[in-house]
Every structure is written in structure tokens, then in C-alpha cells.
Amino acid sequence: MEIQKVYVRHDGTTVVKCHNCGTTKTVDAAKLKKRGKPLKLRCSCQAVFQIFFEFRGAYRKKCSLDGYYTKLPVMNEWLKMRIDSISMTGVGFTTLNRDDLRKNDRLMMKIFLDDREKSKIEKRAVVKWVQGRDIGSSFVETDKYDKILGFYLMP
């Protein structure tokens, strides 16, 4: 049985759609935040399906992009990174150099998208977590109207 992923809005609600008949229903998912596993639902048409509630603030796209980063405030050495996931609010990446990044380090990033225009975006970010060479980061300034990144993230 395929698991349908739905994104939960800031108010804790989401819209669930039956894959069989197309019926939609608004669901209060706030109480299910700590569940961590899919929920099995039955539609009025008797179709049974599973839903996973994603409470992430922004859609995250899996990718494999090239990029560079440097620590702030001194931008003296640009190091190579491989971006594994990207959203409007941050990136997950693997450093291809030494693993000297720590939580709360501030970075400047150059990200090369694989879109038709081969766009380059530059963002300031802060390291949120480190697991060896795998790094999670959030953009310092999030521009919800960033057209290049927004268009790239469209499914």
C-alpha cells in the first residue's frame, strides 16, 4: 500500500484526498505530531490508504547539486559541498573536505542548480546539526519570494 505524504499547515490542518474517488477532507493533524508513523484511513467510498503527516515548515526537495561554502565572517577559503536536499529555508549537504563544521557556525554558500539556466544562488546560512560530514543548515535570510529557488522547488 502506497503511503501518501501530506504537508501540515501552520495552523495544524491539512487536506487529505482519497486516491480512489477524489474526495477531500480537511483534517486537524496537530494532535498527531508526535506519532511519527503513517496513519491508516478509510474513505466513505471504503477505500483504505495510509497518510504520513509532514510537519516540516517548507517542502524539501531531494537533489544532488554542487556548491561551495565558506565560514563567516572571514571568507578566505571556499570548500566544496554536495547538496543532498534543498528547501526555501535551508539545505542538507555533505562536505567533501575536512569535517570541521560545528553547530551554529555561520556560512556563505554558493549553490549551483541543475535547472535549464544553470542558476547560481548565494545564501547566508547557519549550521543546525552535524553528523560527521553530513550537515543540516538553515538560511539566515529567507526570501519567500525567491523566484529562482521557488521555481526550482516546484514538483
N, C-alpha and C positions, 0 to 999 in steps of 0.2 A: 504494500500500500504506500503510495507516494505521500510525502509529508509536505503540506502547503505552508510556506512561511509568510506571515503577515506582520507588518510593522505597526507597532502601537504608537498612537499619537501622544502628545504631551499631556493630554487630559486623561490618559489611561484607556481610551477606547480604540477599537479597530473595527474594520468591516471584514466580515468573513463571507466568502462566496462559495456556494455549493458547486463542485466541479461537474455534477450530473445535470442539474436543472437550471443553474444560474441564479438561484435565489440568493439575495444578500441579506445580511443581518448585522447590525451594529452590536458589538459585544464589549462589555466592561471587563478589560483584561487586567486591571490594576491589582486585583486580588490574586492573580496567577503569576506575578512577577518572580516569586521565589521558586516556582515549580521546576523550571529548568529542563523540562522534557515535554514532548508533544502531548496534546490533548485530543482524545478521540471524540468526534461529534457525530450526531445523526441528524440529517436534514428532514424536513417534513415530507420529502419525496422518498424517505427511507434509505437514501444513500449514506454510507458511513465513510468518513475521511478523517485524517489527522491534521492538526494545525499546530505549528510552532510559533509562539508569540515572541517577536524580536523587539526588545525594549531599547535597542541602540538608538541614539539620538539622530543618526544620519545613516543613510544607505551606504554600505561599504562594498566596493567592487573588488573582486579578486583580479590580480593582474601580475605582470612580470615586466616592470619598467626599469629603465636605467635612471640613475640620478647621482647627485653629489651632495655632500653636506660638509659644513664647517662649523666649528664651535664659535659661539659668540661670547664676548664682544670682539675678540680678535679674529679676523677672517684670514688667517695666513696659510692654512693647508686645507685644500678640498679633497675629501676622501670619497671613494666610490661606494655606492649602495645599490641594492637590488630591491625595488619596491614590490611587495607581495600583495598589498591591499591599499586602497585609497578611498577616501570619502571627502565630503565638503569640509570636514572638521579635522582630518589628520591622515597619517599614513602608518602602515606597518611595513618595516623594511629589515633587510639583513645587511649588516655592514660587511664589506668584502675586504676590510683591512683589519687592523687590531681591534679588539673589543674593549675600548677604554671609555665608552659612554656610560653615564650614570643617570639615575632618576633625577629629574629637574634640570639637567643640562639644557642650555638654550642653543638652538641651531639655526643656521640659514641653509635652506635646501634649494637645489635646482633639480626639477623633475622634468624628464623628457617623456611626453605622452606618445603613444603609438597611434594617434589619430591620423587622419588624412593629411593634415597640415604639419605634422610632427611638431606640435606645440611644445614650448618650454614655459613652465611656470616656476616662479620663485616665491617661496613662503618661509616665514619665520616659524619655528616650531619649538616645543618643549618636550623633552623625553618623559614619558609617563611610566614606562616599565622597561626592564632589560632582562632578557633570558639568554645569556651567552652573547651570541652575535645577532640575535633577533631583538628588535627594538619596536616599541609602540610609541607613537608621538602624536601630539595634538598641535594644530596650527594655532599660533598666538592670535593673529587677527583672522577671524573667519568672515569672509565676504559672501553672504548668502546670495549675492548677485554675480558671483564669479562665473561669467558666461562660458569661458573655455572649459573649466573644470566641470561645471554643471552639465554642459553638453556631452563631455566625455563620459560622465557617470550615467547617462541615460541608458536604460536596459535595452 
